[in-house]
């Protein structure tokens, strides 16, 4: 079929919007990353790759932020994927009660991140919070902690909140993926005498790979961008134990007025996300099967 | 192969754009914009924009603005407030265009420095209303003898205490030495009262450090730190951290200080479960709202012996009023500041908001303000040392070393870690 060249005209509005809202900011970020601009002054100087060298050789907090981000990412990706998958398996059938439970799981995702942060800060409060009070009430008082005030626990407390906030979205993706798997395959597995675990391993999981790819990639990007929750709940503290790359970019750019350096960290950040997402896609694609 | 490569490049490009768009933004934009007035509204009426971070003062300012507009019918004021954290980060970007913030508030310290450097503040030196302010407190708004901003509020950034509890513990006078302070804390602790409630999860560390360092260090120590002429591993800071650790180890802070936010700490003091709130005078009216029976005053822990004491407490001249250098309505903006600096207007603001002010001849009618007004005239106070740290990353390193100690690290170790970060940021 011959397509008229005029069809390309329809791409123009999209291309213009893409250039304004994505291409220009991205190129600007790279441009400013090789300057010493403070973000306010009309003048600045080009400093080459000095900002990049500083990030890798002279900034221990940036390195700590990368480490914190990876801890956060690992916890959220593993925990959120498992939670969403388990509940999707339980709630896969379209009964009324399952639809109700799915809606309930999805509910947190419609809340604003600031209100989620506020509520969970209160839950984690060591003196007045519900979590410590609940642990005490069920005889687990020895597990009580300062949660957000404990350097070793704070990043995981934040990650748990992130899971609570977003697991519902992932559950819906998995439910949709489960519905796409033909029932015939389960019937065959049943006739062959496969156990539940074998059915999951040989039928469900391989055919859920496309959904899992989306869930894991989306969760990864979300975890790297978890600025709002972290900023509202701990601002990177105590003692940098919850400082992640996104909050550090904000600190450097908008509180220390080192916009050039913040832009360099943003570009590095982008490269890290791209690399991890690429590796995930590659790993998950290799596990896909078609029956 | 080529097609796969194109896909990878395409994916990388898309993720790049999304990430950078989300994280860096464009240099030419930034910050929340506030709607501002046109040059005129109606006949010969100039509308000016007033931006600040004191959301709790909006009612008082609305009344003041209404009265100002009645007295100056050619000027209208549109006020916008922003959360303080957002204001501290974004005000500069908003002010650059000159269309917002003809009159604006500025924090002392790093924000004042960056605004001065960017040329955002008009020189007010020759304005007659400058003489309406006390001379010494407004020095913080001066650079090279020129007045760029006028601090409006006088805040005491030191613990607020429950007078009844301290008296019940056997102390009619506030201790004037470290030994005396520890003895008072011990007496309170033995009565089952937490001596100090510190909201270290948010503002507490930044406030408490001022009292703790005020007699342990010479004036200008943080300027020296910023110039690389002093170190956090020196005796003045290690001693400060050691004393904070001593308070922690003796159990003189409430449980889990690093997990405690200011509302929880205030609740402890309001309920009589803690004797001191390690924040500042600005919390006195809120505490009285929580418990009107409280009898409150201010104290700073004296960290040295009585004969070595130089300061009784900490003050900050803050909420600095400035006129935007890029504004086309400077005269109207100055008229508004002139109005705010009139004693009767300032008195209304002070009593409505529970703040001491830097304006001369203010009459304090509020009970808490009256009871603590002696700090303005009778006490020797040091300007908040934290505001002398002009690099935000250095400030964060200093505060983090306290958090590190509250988390269990040794003072020496915490000081060394923080000094490393300071040096990285001063290169």
Interface residues (C-beta under 8 A of the other chain):
Chain A: X18 X21 X22 X23 X24 X25 X26 X28 X29 X30 X32 X37 X38 X39 X40 X41 X54 X58 X59 X60 X61 X121 X124 X125 X126 X127 X128 X145 X146 X147 X148 X149 X150 X151 X221 X224 X225 X234 X235 X237 X238 X239 X240 X246 X249 X250 X251 X252 X253 X254 X255 X256 X257 X259 X262 X263 X266 X267 X269 X270 X273 X274 X277 X278 X281
Chain B: X8 X11 X12 X15 X16 X17 X18 X19 X20 X21 X22 X23 X24 X25 X26 X27 X30 X88 X89 X90 X92 X93 X96 X110 X114 X115 X117 X118 X120 X200 X201 X202 X254 X255 X256 X257 X258 X259 X260 X261 X264 X267 X268 X391 X392 X393 X396 X400 X401 X403 X404 X406 X407 X409 X420 X421 X424 X425 X427
